[in-house]
Amino acid sequence: MLFSNPLIYFVVIPLLMLAGLSLCKNIKQIRAVAVIGSIGLLALSTVLLVKYLAMPPINGDHQMAWEGSWQWFPQLNICLSVGVDGISLAMLLLSSIIVFAGSFASWTINQPKEFFLWLILLSTGVFGFFISTDLFTMFMFYEVALIPMYLLIGVWGSGRKEYSAMKLTLMLMGGSAFLMLGLIGIYYNSSVDGQHTWNLLEIARNHAITPEWQRLLFPLTFVGFGVLGAMFPFHTWSPDGHASAPTAVSMLHAGVLMKLGGYGCFRVAIYLMPEAAHELGWIFLVLTGISVVYGAFSACVQTDLKYINAYSSVSHCGLVLFAILMYNQTAMTGAIMQMLSHGLMTALFFALIGMIYGRTHTRDIREMGGMMQIMPYLSVCYVIAGMASLGLPGLSGFVAEMTIFVGSFAHTDTFHRVFVIIACCSIVITAVYILRVVGKLLFGPVHNEHHRQLTDATWWERLSTATLIICVAAIGCFPNFFANLIKPTFVEEIFKVFQYNS
């Protein structure tokens, strides 16, 4: 039975939220639906995580928990196939936390009914993507997650919102074109028992794609997902999109949506085509290495708070792809932890920036100062987010980045070690722009006397930010819990394939 599988409810709950929102008559009802639905998603992901940890180890390669498959287009063997491992569950938990925090961060949004309808539709695509094991269904949810971004930015955004929305849409659709070609190629070149299949687990079990086809399909899929992961030189949509998006959209955009790119590269490109990844990965390693340093340097010269955080996201997401391409267990574990860490801290950043902008009506750090004495709670939260971003021990950024660098430096050849050293330089650059912003924004004289009349965070803003801060601290203080959640999954399987590289 379809509804006996708990993973289906990651799609059912958002659909029920959409139905409930369509019936709402006033702002209180809209808020109630958004909050109750987000709590339901958070509770579901937490319960499944607890059950998954209590399960005995899953024997055999390429298996997941709560696997299920229901055929819905037999002519092309397209199924609604679901299943999760520790990585998928971590991504589901991350998504539900950010949806919960984003609901409170959007408490006073204009036209809330329409806004939450599109926001929940975006969330539906995200959750569906992370539970899918059928490549066609995964791509369908991927597009469902991307399409609402145009309206969310174009209608509720600020600044050059129409330009940013169009640029984001065109570039992501261009990436989707590459991805679609790659997935179709995988389908037609992966025969299992004489029949083409979209099921990534079946393809992996049977090593169905020949090395010759892998060399063609790997670049298509990696670039397709890499565009969403803000890989250089396909990153330019990200800063403009972040800068113009409303607060909750920026939180979901940077915190969750960009993770679809890294997760897709990991789950599809590397997992299904390891031989081509080994042969051609150096090309993308160069590009992702550039992303890490270029994003950090670009953040140093920005004066708009959102642009600073947007270029910081380019750097941190580049680090995810960089670690994936290192092909060893430690680096890949670090990549997943970096996805979790960056998702939480960048959502916190964008939430705080939206709250500050809502009061000051400016994001230019040259026009602000002395915020620590005006808005102490929001200022302290901003410092915590900044410390997590620059890798302060005890917070999530430190354990994620250290795991990546330690794993990456395990390669003994000059090429890899040079790029690891270059990537490590981003830590210093990150400290430069974080401390610069903290100094200009929070300390020093108050540049605008009207800012002295501003109020500090409301209860819903405190709830939103406190939730994210607790999660950032939890990863930093208990990294082994998350590392052990990830390790028993197919990270080990991929590592076995690439063991001969060491």
C-alpha positions as CSV (number, residue, x, y, z in Angstrom):
1,M,0.0,0.0,0.0
2,L,1.2,3.4,-0.9
3,F,0.3,5.2,2.3
4,S,1.7,2.5,4.5
5,N,5.2,3.8,3.6
6,P,6.1,6.7,6.0
7,L,8.2,8.5,3.4
8,I,5.2,9.3,1.3
9,Y,4.0,11.7,4.0
10,F,6.9,14.0,3.2
11,V,4.9,14.8,0.0
12,V,1.4,14.2,1.5
13,I,1.8,16.8,4.3
14,P,2.9,19.6,2.0
15,L,0.0,18.8,-0.3
16,L,-2.4,18.9,2.6
17,M,-0.9,22.3,3.6
18,L,-1.6,23.5,0.0
19,A,-5.2,22.4,0.3
20,G,-5.5,24.0,3.7
21,L,-4.0,27.3,2.6
22,S,-6.4,27.5,-0.3
23,L,-9.3,27.4,2.2
24,C,-7.9,29.9,4.6
25,K,-9.9,33.2,5.0
26,N,-7.6,35.3,7.2
27,I,-4.0,35.7,8.3
28,K,-4.4,33.7,11.5
29,Q,-5.6,30.7,9.6
30,I,-2.7,31.0,7.1
31,R,-0.1,31.2,9.9
32,A,-1.8,28.2,11.7
33,V,-1.6,26.0,8.6
34,A,2.0,27.0,7.9
35,V,3.2,26.4,11.5
36,I,1.2,23.1,12.0
37,G,2.4,21.7,8.7
38,S,6.0,22.6,9.3
39,I,5.8,21.1,12.8
40,G,4.3,17.9,11.3
41,L,7.2,17.7,8.8
42,L,9.8,18.3,11.5
43,A,8.2,15.6,13.8
44,L,8.0,13.1,10.9
45,S,11.7,13.6,10.0
46,T,12.7,13.3,13.7
47,V,10.7,10.1,14.3
48,L,12.1,8.5,11.2
49,L,15.6,9.5,12.2
50,V,15.1,7.8,15.7
51,K,13.7,4.7,14.0
52,Y,16.5,4.6,11.5
53,L,19.2,4.8,14.3
54,A,17.4,1.9,16.1
55,M,17.5,-0.3,13.0
56,P,20.1,-3.1,12.7
57,P,22.6,-2.4,9.9
58,I,21.1,-3.0,6.5
59,N,22.9,-6.0,4.9
60,G,24.0,-6.0,1.3
61,D,25.1,-3.2,-1.0
62,H,22.9,-0.5,-2.4
63,Q,20.0,-0.9,0.0
64,M,17.9,1.7,1.8
65,A,15.4,1.9,4.5
66,W,11.6,2.1,3.8
67,E,12.1,1.2,0.2
68,G,8.9,1.2,-1.9
69,S,8.0,1.3,-5.6
70,W,4.7,2.0,-7.3
71,Q,4.6,2.0,-11.1
72,W,2.7,4.9,-12.7
73,F,3.9,4.9,-16.3
74,P,4.7,1.3,-17.3
75,Q,5.6,2.1,-21.0
76,L,8.8,3.8,-19.9
77,N,9.1,1.9,-16.6
78,I,8.7,5.1,-14.6
79,C,7.9,4.4,-10.9
80,L,7.3,6.4,-7.8
81,S,10.3,4.7,-6.0
82,V,11.3,5.9,-2.5
83,G,13.9,5.0,0.0
84,V,16.3,6.7,2.4
85,D,19.7,6.2,4.1
86,G,21.5,8.3,6.6
87,I,22.3,11.0,4.1
88,S,18.8,11.4,2.8
89,L,17.4,11.5,6.4
90,A,19.9,14.2,7.3
91,M,18.8,16.3,4.3
92,L,15.1,15.7,5.2
93,L,15.8,16.9,8.8
94,L,17.7,19.9,7.5
95,S,14.8,20.8,5.1
96,S,12.1,20.4,7.8
97,I,14.1,22.6,10.3
98,I,14.5,25.4,7.7
99,V,10.8,25.2,6.6
100,F,9.9,25.5,10.3
101,A,12.2,28.5,10.9
102,G,11.2,30.1,7.6
103,S,7.5,30.0,8.5
104,F,8.1,32.2,11.6
105,A,10.6,34.4,9.6
106,S,7.7,35.2,7.2
107,W,5.2,36.1,9.9
108,T,4.5,39.5,8.5
109,I,4.9,38.9,4.7
110,N,2.5,40.7,2.3
111,Q,0.0,38.6,0.5
112,P,0.7,35.6,2.8
113,K,-1.7,33.2,1.3
114,E,-0.2,33.3,-2.2
115,F,3.3,33.5,-0.8
116,F,2.9,30.4,1.4
117,L,1.2,28.5,-1.4
118,W,4.3,28.9,-3.6
119,L,6.7,28.4,-0.7
120,I,5.1,25.1,0.3
121,L,5.1,24.0,-3.4
122,L,8.8,24.6,-3.4
123,S,9.1,22.5,-0.2
124,T,7.1,19.7,-1.8
125,G,9.7,19.4,-4.6
126,V,12.6,19.5,-2.1
127,F,11.2,16.7,0.1
128,G,10.1,14.6,-2.9
129,F,13.6,14.9,-4.4
130,F,15.4,13.6,-1.3
131,I,13.1,10.6,-0.9
132,S,13.2,9.5,-4.6
133,T,15.2,6.6,-5.9
134,D,13.7,6.8,-9.4
135,L,15.7,9.2,-11.6
136,F,12.6,10.4,-13.6
137,T,10.6,11.1,-10.4
138,M,13.7,12.7,-8.8
139,F,14.0,15.1,-11.8
140,M,10.3,15.9,-11.7
141,F,10.5,16.9,-8.0
142,Y,13.7,18.8,-8.9
143,E,11.8,20.9,-11.4
144,V,8.8,21.4,-9.0
145,A,11.3,22.9,-6.5
146,L,12.8,25.3,-9.1
147,I,9.7,26.7,-10.8
148,P,8.2,28.5,-7.8
149,M,11.4,30.5,-7.4
150,Y,10.6,32.7,-10.3
151,L,7.3,34.0,-8.8
152,L,8.6,34.1,-5.2
153,I,11.4,36.4,-6.2
154,G,9.6,38.3,-9.0
155,V,6.5,39.1,-6.9
156,W,7.7,39.3,-3.2
157,G,11.4,40.2,-3.8
158,S,13.2,43.5,-3.6
159,G,15.6,45.5,-5.7
160,R,16.1,44.2,-9.3
161,K,13.7,41.4,-8.6
162,E,12.4,40.9,-12.2
163,Y,16.0,40.7,-13.6
164,S,17.1,38.4,-10.8
165,A,14.1,36.1,-11.1
166,M,14.6,35.8,-14.9
167,K,18.3,35.3,-14.6
168,L,17.9,32.6,-12.0
169,T,15.2,30.8,-14.0
170,L,17.1,30.8,-17.3
171,M,20.3,29.6,-15.8
172,L,18.7,26.9,-13.7
173,M,16.6,25.7,-16.7
174,G,19.8,25.6,-18.8
175,G,21.3,23.3,-16.1
176,S,18.1,21.3,-16.2
177,A,18.6,20.8,-19.9
178,F,22.0,19.3,-19.4
179,L,20.7,17.2,-16.5
180,M,17.7,15.9,-18.6
181,L,20.1,14.8,-21.4
182,G,22.3,13.0,-18.9
183,L,19.3,11.2,-17.2
184,I,17.9,10.1,-20.5
185,G,21.3,8.8,-21.5
186,I,21.5,6.9,-18.3
187,Y,18.1,5.4,-18.9
188,Y,18.8,4.2,-22.4
189,N,22.2,2.8,-21.5
190,S,21.3,1.0,-18.3
191,S,19.6,-2.3,-19.1
192,V,18.6,-4.5,-16.2
193,D,17.2,-7.9,-17.1
194,G,16.8,-6.7,-20.7
195,Q,14.7,-3.7,-19.7
196,H,15.7,0.0,-19.3
197,T,15.3,1.4,-15.8
198,W,15.2,4.7,-14.0
199,N,15.9,3.1,-10.6
200,L,19.3,4.3,-9.4
201,L,19.6,1.4,-7.0
202,E,19.1,-1.1,-9.7
203,I,21.5,0.7,-12.0
204,A,24.2,0.7,-9.2
205,R,23.6,-2.9,-8.3
206,N,24.2,-4.1,-11.9
207,H,26.9,-1.6,-12.8
208,A,24.7,-1.1,-15.9
209,I,26.5,1.9,-17.5
210,T,29.5,1.1,-19.6
211,P,32.7,3.2,-19.0
212,E,32.4,4.6,-22.6
213,W,28.9,6.0,-21.9
214,Q,30.0,7.2,-18.4
215,R,32.6,9.5,-20.0
216,L,29.8,11.3,-21.9
217,L,27.0,11.2,-19.3
218,F,29.1,12.1,-16.2
219,P,29.9,15.7,-17.4
220,L,26.2,16.3,-18.3
221,T,24.8,15.2,-15.0
222,F,27.6,16.8,-12.9
223,V,27.2,20.2,-14.7
224,G,23.4,19.9,-14.5
225,F,23.5,19.5,-10.8
226,G,26.5,21.7,-10.4
227,V,24.7,24.8,-11.8
228,L,22.3,24.6,-8.8
229,G,25.3,24.0,-6.6
230,A,26.7,27.4,-7.8
231,M,29.8,25.8,-9.4
232,F,32.1,28.3,-11.2
233,P,31.5,29.7,-13.8
234,F,27.8,28.8,-13.5
235,H,27.3,30.6,-10.2
236,T,26.3,34.1,-11.3
237,W,22.6,33.5,-10.8
238,S,23.0,32.8,-7.1
239,P,24.1,36.2,-5.7
240,D,21.4,38.1,-7.7
241,G,18.8,35.6,-6.7
242,H,19.7,35.7,-3.0
243,A,19.9,39.5,-3.0
244,S,16.4,40.0,-4.4
245,A,14.6,37.1,-2.7
246,P,12.3,37.6,0.4
247,T,13.7,36.3,3.7
248,A,12.1,32.8,3.8
249,V,12.9,32.2,0.2
250,S,16.5,33.1,0.7
251,M,16.6,30.7,3.7
252,L,15.2,27.8,1.6
253,H,17.1,28.8,-1.5
254,A,20.6,28.8,0.2
255,G,19.8,26.4,3.0
256,V,18.1,23.6,1.1
257,L,17.6,24.3,-2.6
258,M,21.4,24.6,-3.4
259,K,21.9,21.3,-1.5
260,L,19.9,19.6,-4.3
261,G,22.9,20.3,-6.5
262,G,25.5,18.7,-4.1
263,Y,23.2,15.8,-3.2
264,G,22.5,15.2,-6.9
265,C,26.2,15.2,-7.9
266,F,26.8,12.8,-5.0
267,R,23.8,10.5,-5.5
268,V,23.7,10.4,-9.3
269,A,26.9,11.5,-11.0
270,I,29.5,10.0,-8.6
271,Y,27.4,7.0,-7.5
272,L,26.3,5.7,-10.9
273,M,29.4,6.7,-12.9
274,P,32.5,6.1,-10.7
275,E,34.9,5.2,-13.5
276,A,34.2,8.4,-15.4
277,A,34.3,10.4,-12.2
278,H,37.8,9.1,-11.5
279,E,39.0,9.9,-15.0
280,L,37.3,13.3,-15.5
281,G,36.9,14.5,-12.0
282,W,40.1,16.6,-12.1
283,I,38.4,19.1,-14.5
284,F,35.6,19.8,-12.0
285,L,38.0,19.8,-9.1
286,V,39.7,22.8,-10.7
287,L,36.3,24.5,-11.2
288,T,35.2,23.9,-7.6
289,G,38.5,25.0,-6.2
290,I,38.1,28.3,-8.1
291,S,34.5,28.5,-6.6
292,V,35.8,28.2,-3.1
293,V,38.4,31.0,-3.3
294,Y,36.6,33.2,-5.8
295,G,33.4,33.2,-3.7
296,A,35.3,34.2,-0.6
297,F,37.3,37.0,-2.3
298,S,34.1,38.3,-3.9
299,A,32.4,38.5,-0.5
300,C,35.2,40.7,0.8
301,V,34.4,43.6,-1.6
302,Q,30.6,43.6,-1.2
303,T,28.7,46.2,0.9
304,D,25.2,44.7,0.6
305,L,24.6,42.1,3.5
306,K,22.8,39.7,1.2
307,Y,25.5,39.8,-1.5
308,I,28.1,39.1,1.1
309,N,26.2,36.1,2.3
310,A,25.4,35.0,-1.3
311,Y,29.1,35.0,-2.3
312,S,29.9,33.2,0.9
313,S,27.4,30.5,-0.1
314,V,29.2,30.2,-3.5
315,S,32.4,29.5,-1.5
316,H,30.9,27.1,1.0
317,C,28.8,25.1,-1.6
318,G,31.9,25.0,-3.8
319,L,33.6,23.3,-0.9
320,V,30.9,20.6,-0.9
321,L,31.6,19.7,-4.5
322,F,35.3,20.0,-4.0
323,A,35.1,17.4,-1.2
324,I,32.9,15.0,-3.2
325,L,35.5,15.0,-6.0
326,M,38.2,13.9,-3.6
327,Y,36.8,10.3,-3.6
328,N,37.7,9.2,-0.1
329,Q,35.5,8.4,2.8
330,T,36.6,11.2,5.2
331,A,36.3,14.0,2.6
332,M,32.9,12.7,1.4
333,T,31.6,12.5,5.0
334,G,32.8,16.1,5.4
335,A,30.9,17.1,2.3
336,I,27.6,15.9,3.8
337,M,28.4,17.6,7.1
338,Q,29.2,20.8,5.2
339,M,25.8,20.6,3.5
340,L,24.1,20.4,6.8
341,S,26.3,23.1,8.4
342,H,26.0,25.5,5.5
343,G,22.3,25.0,5.2
344,L,21.7,25.9,8.8
345,M,24.1,28.8,9.2
346,T,23.2,30.4,5.9
347,A,19.5,30.2,6.7
348,L,20.3,31.8,10.0
349,F,22.3,34.6,8.2
350,F,19.5,35.3,5.7
351,A,16.9,35.3,8.5
352,L,18.9,37.8,10.5
353,I,19.5,40.0,7.4
354,G,15.8,40.0,6.6
355,M,15.0,41.0,10.2
356,I,17.6,43.8,10.2
357,Y,16.5,45.0,6.8
358,G,12.8,45.1,7.9
359,R,13.8,47.6,10.6
360,T,16.5,49.7,8.9
361,H,15.3,49.4,5.3
362,T,18.8,49.2,4.1
363,R,21.3,46.3,3.7
364,D,24.3,48.6,3.0
365,I,26.8,48.1,5.8
366,R,28.2,51.6,5.2
367,E,24.9,53.1,6.4
368,M,24.7,51.0,9.6
369,G,26.6,50.9,12.8
370,G,26.2,50.4,16.6
371,M,23.5,47.7,16.1
372,M,24.8,45.8,19.2
373,Q,23.5,48.6,21.5
374,I,20.2,48.9,19.5
375,M,19.3,45.3,18.8
376,P,21.5,43.2,21.1
377,Y,19.7,39.9,20.5
378,L,19.8,40.0,16.7
379,S,23.4,41.3,16.9
380,V,24.6,38.4,19.1
381,C,22.8,35.9,16.8
382,Y,24.7,37.5,13.8
383,V,28.0,37.1,15.6
384,I,27.2,33.4,16.3
385,A,26.4,32.9,12.6
386,G,29.6,34.6,11.6
387,M,31.7,32.5,13.9
388,A,30.1,29.4,12.5
389,S,30.9,30.5,9.0
390,L,34.6,31.2,9.7
391,G,35.0,27.9,11.4
392,L,35.1,28.6,15.2
393,P,35.5,25.3,17.2
394,G,32.3,24.3,18.9
395,L,30.1,25.3,15.9
396,S,29.2,23.3,12.8
397,G,31.5,25.1,10.4
398,F,34.6,23.9,12.2
399,V,33.9,20.2,12.2
400,A,32.6,20.2,8.6
401,E,35.6,22.0,7.1
402,M,38.2,20.2,9.2
403,T,36.8,16.9,8.1
404,I,37.0,18.0,4.4
405,F,40.5,19.3,4.6
406,V,41.9,16.3,6.6
407,G,40.3,13.9,4.1
408,S,41.3,15.8,1.1
409,F,45.0,16.2,2.2
410,A,45.1,12.4,2.5
411,H,45.9,12.4,-1.3
412,T,49.7,12.3,-1.6
413,D,50.0,13.6,-5.2
414,T,51.0,17.2,-5.8
415,F,47.9,18.1,-7.8
416,H,45.4,17.3,-5.1
417,R,47.5,18.8,-2.3
418,V,48.0,22.1,-4.1
419,F,44.3,22.5,-4.5
420,V,43.7,21.5,-0.9
421,I,46.1,24.3,0.2
422,I,44.4,26.8,-2.1
423,A,41.0,25.8,-0.7
424,C,42.3,26.1,2.9
425,C,43.1,29.8,2.1
426,S,39.3,30.4,2.0
427,I,39.3,30.1,5.8
428,V,41.4,33.1,6.2
429,I,39.5,35.1,3.6
430,T,36.2,34.1,5.3
431,A,37.5,35.5,8.6
432,V,38.4,38.8,6.8
433,Y,34.9,39.5,5.5
434,I,33.0,38.2,8.5
435,L,35.0,40.2,11.0
436,R,34.8,43.3,8.7
437,V,31.0,43.0,8.6
438,V,30.7,42.4,12.3
439,G,32.8,45.4,13.0
440,K,31.0,47.8,10.7
441,L,27.5,46.6,11.4
442,L,27.4,45.9,15.1
443,F,30.0,48.1,16.7
444,G,31.3,51.7,16.3
445,P,29.1,54.8,16.1
446,V,25.4,54.8,15.1
447,H,25.4,56.4,11.6
448,N,21.7,57.0,11.5
449,E,20.0,58.5,14.5
450,H,16.6,57.1,13.5
451,H,18.1,53.6,14.1
452,R,18.1,54.4,17.8
453,Q,14.3,54.0,17.8
454,L,14.4,50.5,16.4
455,T,13.2,47.5,18.4
456,D,14.8,44.2,19.0
457,A,13.5,40.8,17.9
458,T,9.9,39.7,18.4
459,W,9.0,36.3,19.9
460,W,8.5,34.7,16.5
461,E,11.9,36.0,15.3
462,R,13.6,34.7,18.5
463,L,12.0,31.3,18.0
464,S,13.2,31.1,14.3
465,T,16.8,32.1,15.1
466,A,17.1,30.1,18.3
467,T,16.0,26.9,16.5
468,L,18.8,27.4,13.9
469,I,21.5,28.3,16.5
470,I,20.7,25.2,18.6
471,C,21.2,23.0,15.5
472,V,24.4,24.8,14.5
473,A,25.8,24.2,18.0
474,A,24.5,20.6,18.1
475,I,26.6,19.7,15.0
476,G,29.6,21.5,16.4
477,C,29.4,19.8,19.8
478,F,28.3,16.3,18.7
479,P,29.9,15.7,15.3
480,N,30.3,12.0,15.8
481,F,26.5,11.5,15.9
482,F,26.2,13.0,12.4
483,A,29.3,11.3,11.1
484,N,28.1,7.9,12.3
485,L,24.7,8.6,10.7
486,I,26.4,9.2,7.4
487,K,29.1,6.5,7.4
488,P,27.0,3.3,7.2
489,T,25.4,4.6,4.0
490,F,26.7,4.4,0.4
491,V,29.7,6.6,1.3
492,E,31.4,3.4,2.1
493,E,30.3,1.8,-1.2
494,I,31.7,4.7,-3.2
495,F,34.9,4.6,-1.1
496,K,35.4,0.9,-2.0
497,V,35.2,1.8,-5.7
498,F,37.9,4.5,-5.4
499,Q,40.1,2.7,-2.9
500,Y,42.6,1.9,-5.6
501,N,43.2,5.6,-6.0
502,S,44.9,5.9,-2.6
